[in-house]
């Protein structure tokens, strides 16, 4: 279904992007909707907010493993059937989370919830790569970011309202109903975007060899890893946000929901301004420039944390970083997918898995610190963003060197 620009039905294209954006939104919605309930869950299970953070870690691990599994499956059997199976897993896991009798049960249920959500994340990026020409992929992913970006804004507010009115368990009933609506939308509106490739070998050894081949592609490695470290920074912030704002700065659940939504708004705003910049600059130019600014902002955030300058500088610096991450995510994803067409499912899965592995690591690292200081978060943010910059800078230098050699 790789249509040329003149052949595409714009109405169908927008409907497909709307469904895909909502599919990707299921992942972050599953994180953000229950964040305001951390205190309530900790009270019910007689534990600390930091321990509840392990439900985030298990989610990131599940979404990493899930994406690696769905990649080759979706290349072999098509996008739609595996996607629907994943959504059914998600639905059942959301109900299991709702009835969790203890923290251990919730941690395991969140793992399987993530395995279900992973199907939507793999399918969405792969279908975009299937349908759109290479030069339009970054713009299309930015549209997905606009749609999915509503999730972090709406989710904490919805979560706060549900927790205050009905208790944290009802958040997972809400997610189950949301998933049911997605199953209906996918069945009705989403076409199959590829001819299934029956030659794809699903034996673990062959799957590992194919993934290794994608991973060692220089362009994929540089941009997928650079994007993964920026996502690692973002999830470190997400994991620490409840403790930072409700613990350190004494915000209420509702105030936290509003502030979290404003910061998420910065992420969306960045992804949409990115589409305008792509008309004048190359994807690589934008990504490199933003990477430098992100390192500077992260350095300032570390100074702010060490000097304990207070609430306002903390909020402003985090908002600016999230705004620039709105540029980095679609751009690094598009650049890393560029070399692949037939392997788009596996490449998409590998990108998503790498991002979630970094997310799991950084969220776990943040949960280890029981200090009220934001210094651990600041160190993790700066480390991730600096490594991302190094990866982008090295690739850019190699590209310039190879260009100059070819011209010579």
C-alpha positions in Angstrom: 0.0 0.0 0.0 2.9 2.3 -0.7 1.0 5.0 -2.6 2.4 7.9 -4.6 1.4 11.4 -3.5 -1.0 11.9 -6.4 -2.8 8.6 -5.8 -3.5 9.0 -2.1 -6.9 9.6 -0.7 -6.4 12.4 1.8 -9.5 11.5 3.9 -8.4 7.9 4.2 -4.9 9.0 5.0 -6.1 11.2 7.9 -8.4 8.4 9.3 -5.4 6.0 9.2 -3.2 8.5 11.0 -5.9 9.2 13.6 -6.2 5.4 14.3 -2.4 5.0 14.4 -1.9 8.0 16.6 -4.5 6.7 19.1 -2.8 3.3 19.0 0.5 4.8 20.0 -1.3 7.0 22.6 -2.4 3.8 24.4 1.2 3.3 25.6 1.8 6.7 27.2 -1.9 6.8 28.4 -1.2 3.6 30.3 1.7 5.3 32.1 0.3 8.8 32.7 -3.2 8.0 33.7 -2.2 6.3 36.9 0.7 8.5 37.9 -1.4 10.8 40.1 -2.6 7.6 42.0 0.9 6.7 43.2 0.2 7.9 46.7 -3.1 6.1 46.9 -1.7 2.9 45.6 1.2 3.1 48.0 -1.2 3.6 50.9 -3.4 0.7 49.9 -0.4 -1.7 49.5 1.4 -0.2 52.6 4.5 0.7 50.7 6.5 3.7 49.4 6.0 5.8 46.2 9.4 4.6 45.1 8.3 1.0 45.3 5.2 1.8 43.2 7.7 3.0 40.6 8.6 -0.6 40.0 5.2 -1.0 38.2 6.7 1.5 35.7 9.9 -0.5 35.4 8.0 -3.7 34.7 5.9 -1.9 32.1 9.0 -0.7 30.3 10.5 -4.2 30.3 7.2 -5.6 29.0 7.0 -3.1 26.2 10.6 -3.7 25.2 10.2 -7.5 25.0 6.8 -7.2 23.4 8.0 -5.0 20.5 10.9 -7.3 19.7 8.4 -10.2 19.4 5.8 -8.3 17.3 8.4 -7.0 14.8 9.0 -10.3 12.8 5.5 -11.5 13.5 4.1 -8.4 11.8 6.5 -8.8 8.8 5.4 -12.5 8.4 1.6 -12.3 9.0 0.8 -8.7 8.2 0.1 -5.8 10.6 -3.5 -6.2 11.4 -4.1 -9.7 12.9 -1.1 -9.5 15.4 -2.2 -6.0 16.3 -5.7 -7.2 17.3 -4.3 -10.1 19.3 -2.1 -7.5 21.2 -5.1 -5.4 22.0 -7.0 -8.3 23.4 -3.9 -9.1 25.7 -4.0 -5.4 26.8 -7.7 -5.6 27.6 -7.4 -8.7 29.8 -4.3 -7.2 31.5 -6.0 -3.9 32.3 -8.8 -5.9 34.1 -6.1 -7.9 35.9 -4.5 -4.6 37.1 -7.9 -3.4 38.3 -8.3 -6.5 40.6 -4.7 -6.6 41.9 -4.7 -7.9 45.5 -1.1 -6.8 46.1 1.9 -4.9 44.6 3.5 -8.0 43.2 0.3 -8.8 41.2 0.1 -5.2 39.9 3.8 -5.3 38.8 3.2 -8.6 36.8 -0.1 -7.3 35.4 1.5 -4.1 34.2 4.2 -6.2 32.4 1.5 -8.0 30.4 -0.4 -4.7 29.9 2.8 -3.4 28.2 3.1 -6.5 26.1 -0.4 -5.8 24.7 0.4 -2.1 24.2 3.6 -2.9 22.3 1.5 -4.2 19.4 0.1 -0.7 18.7 3.5 0.9 18.9 5.2 -1.4 16.4 2.2 -1.5 14.0 1.8 2.3 13.9 5.4 3.1 13.0 5.6 0.2 10.5 2.4 1.2 8.8 3.6 4.8 8.4 6.8 3.4 6.8 4.7 1.1 4.6 2.4 3.8 3.3 4.4 7.0 3.1 7.4 7.8 0.9 10.7 8.1 2.8 10.8 12.0 2.6 7.3 12.2 4.2 7.9 9.8 7.1 9.2 12.4 9.6 6.2 14.7 8.9 3.7 11.8 9.3 5.3 10.7 12.6 5.0 14.4 13.7 1.2 14.1 13.0 1.1 10.9 15.1 2.9 12.9 17.9 0.2 15.5 17.8 -2.5 12.9 18.2 -0.7 10.8 20.8 0.5 13.9 22.5 -3.0 14.5 23.8 -2.6 11.5 26.0 0.0 13.0 28.5 -2.2 16.1 28.7 -5.5 14.4 29.2 -4.4 11.3 31.1 -3.2 12.8 34.4 -6.3 15.0 34.6 -8.6 12.1 33.8 -6.6 9.9 36.3 -6.9 12.6 39.0 -10.6 12.8 38.6 -11.1 9.1 38.6 -8.9 8.6 41.6 -10.6 11.3 43.6 -14.1 10.1 42.7 -13.8 6.3 42.4 -10.3 5.1 43.5 -7.2 4.2 41.5 -8.6 0.8 40.4 -11.1 2.4 38.1 -8.3 3.9 36.0 -7.7 0.4 34.7 -11.4 -0.1 33.9 -11.2 3.1 31.9 -8.1 1.8 30.0 -9.9 -1.5 29.3 -12.9 0.4 27.8 -10.5 2.6 25.8 -8.8 -0.5 24.4 -12.2 -2.0 23.5 -12.9 1.1 21.4 -9.5 0.7 19.7 -10.3 -2.9 18.8 -13.4 -1.7 17.1 -11.6 1.2 15.3 -8.8 -1.1 14.0 -11.3 -3.7 12.8 -13.3 -1.1 10.9 -10.9 1.6 9.6 -7.3 0.2 9.5 -6.4 -1.6 6.2 -3.6 -4.2 5.9 -0.6 -2.2 4.6 1.7 -5.0 3.4 1.5 -8.4 1.7 2.5 -10.8 4.4 6.0 -12.3 3.8 5.7 -16.0 4.5 9.5 -16.4 4.1 10.2 -14.5 7.4 11.7 -17.1 9.7 10.4 -16.9 13.3 13.0 -19.3 14.8 14.7 -17.4 17.7 18.2 -17.8 16.2 17.1 -16.4 12.8 15.1 -13.6 14.4 18.2 -12.7 16.5 20.4 -12.7 13.4 18.0 -10.4 11.5 17.8 -8.0 14.4 21.6 -8.0 14.7 21.9 -7.1 11.0 19.5 -4.1 11.5 21.2 -3.1 14.7 24.7 -3.0 13.2 23.6 -0.8 10.2 25.5 2.4 10.9 22.7 4.8 10.2 20.2 2.8 12.3 22.6 2.4 15.2 23.4 6.1 15.4 19.9 7.4 15.2 18.1 4.7 17.1 20.5 4.9 20.0 20.5 8.7 20.0 16.7 8.6 20.0 16.7 6.0 22.7 18.8 8.0 25.1 16.5 11.0 24.7 13.6 8.8 25.5 15.5 7.5 28.4 15.8 11.1 29.7 12.0 11.6 29.1 11.1 8.5 31.1 13.4 9.4 33.9 11.5 12.6 34.2 8.1 10.7 34.0 9.2 8.3 36.7 10.4 11.0 39.1 7.7 13.5 38.4 5.2 12.3 41.1 8.0 12.4 43.8 9.4 15.6 42.6 6.2 17.6 42.4 3.9 16.0 45.0 6.7 15.0 47.4 9.3 17.9 47.1 7.0 20.8 46.1 3.8 19.5 47.9 1.5 19.7 44.9 -1.9 18.1 45.2 -2.9 15.2 42.8 -5.0 17.7 40.7 -2.2 20.3 40.6 0.3 17.6 39.6 -2.1 16.5 36.8 -2.4 20.1 35.5 1.4 20.7 35.6 2.2 17.3 34.0 -0.2 18.2 31.3 1.4 21.6 30.6 4.8 19.9 30.3 3.4 17.3 28.0 1.9 20.2 26.0 5.5 21.4 25.4 6.3 18.0 23.9 3.4 18.3 21.5 4.2 21.9 20.6 7.8 20.8 19.7 6.6 18.0 17.5 4.3 20.3 15.5 6.9 23.2 15.1 9.2 20.5 13.9 7.0 19.9 10.9 7.4 23.6 10.0 11.2 23.5 10.4 11.3 20.4 8.1 10.2 22.6 5.2 13.4 24.7 5.5 16.0 22.4 7.1 17.1 18.8 6.8 16.0 16.3 9.5 19.7 15.9 10.5 20.3 19.6 10.8 17.3 20.1 13.2 18.3 17.1 15.2 21.9 18.1 15.7 21.1 21.7 16.7 18.4 20.6 19.2 20.8 18.1 20.7 23.3 20.9 21.6 20.6 23.0 23.2 19.3 20.0 25.2 22.8 19.4 26.7 23.0 23.1 27.7 19.5 22.9 29.3 20.3 19.7 31.2 23.5 21.3 32.5 21.5 24.3 33.8 19.0 21.9 35.4 21.8 20.2 37.2 23.1 23.5 38.5 19.5 24.4 39.5 19.2 21.1 41.4 22.5 21.5 43.2 21.7 25.1 44.3 18.1 24.2 45.1 16.8 27.3 43.2 13.2 26.3 43.7 9.9 25.4 41.9 9.8 28.0 39.0 13.3 27.4 37.5 12.7 23.6 37.8 9.4 23.8 35.9 10.7 26.1 33.2 13.8 24.0 32.5 11.8 20.8 32.3 9.3 22.4 30.0 12.0 23.6 27.6 13.7 20.1 27.6 10.4 18.4 26.8 9.7 21.0 24.1 12.9 20.1 22.3 12.3 16.3 22.9 9.2 16.9 20.8 11.6 17.5 17.8 14.0 14.7 18.6 11.6 11.7 18.8 10.0 11.9 15.3 13.3 12.9 13.6 15.5 10.2 15.1 12.8 7.6 14.4 12.4 8.7 10.7 16.2 8.8 10.2 16.7 5.3 11.7 13.9 3.8 9.6 15.1 5.4 6.4 17.3 2.5 5.2 14.5 -0.1 5.6 11.3 -0.9 3.7 10.7 -4.7 3.7 12.1 -4.9 7.2 10.1 -1.9 8.5 8.2 -4.0 11.1 11.4 -5.4 12.6 13.2 -2.0 12.4 10.3 -0.3 14.0 10.1 -3.0 16.8 13.9 -2.7 17.4 13.7 1.1 17.7 10.8 0.9 20.1 12.4 -1.8 22.2 15.7 0.1 22.5 13.8 3.2 23.6 11.8 1.3 26.2 14.9 -0.5 27.5 16.5 2.9 28.1 13.2 4.0 29.7 13.2 1.0 32.0 16.8 1.5 33.0 16.4 5.2 33.7 13.1 4.8 35.6 14.7 2.0 37.7 17.7 4.2 38.4 15.5 7.1 39.5 13.4 4.7 41.8 16.6 3.7 43.6 17.1 7.2 45.1 14.9 7.9 48.1 16.3 11.4 48.5 14.1 14.5 48.2 16.7 16.1 46.0 16.3 16.4 42.2 20.1 15.9 41.7 19.8 12.2 40.8 17.2 13.1 38.1 19.4 15.9 36.8 22.5 13.7 36.5 20.5 11.0 34.6 19.0 13.7 32.2 22.4 15.2 31.5 24.1 11.8 31.0 21.4 10.6 28.5 21.3 13.8 26.5 25.1 14.1 26.3 25.5 10.5 25.0 22.7 11.2 22.5 24.6 14.3 21.3 27.9 12.3 20.9 26.2 9.7 18.8 24.6 12.3 16.5 27.9 14.3 16.3 29.9 11.2 15.4 27.5 10.2 12.6 27.5 13.7 11.2 31.3 13.8 11.1 31.4 10.4 9.3 28.8 11.6 6.8 30.8 14.7 6.0 34.0 12.7 5.7 32.4 10.1 3.3 30.9 13.0 1.2 34.3 14.7 0.9 36.0 11.5 -0.2 33.3 10.8 -2.8 33.7 14.3 -4.2 37.5 13.9 -4.3 
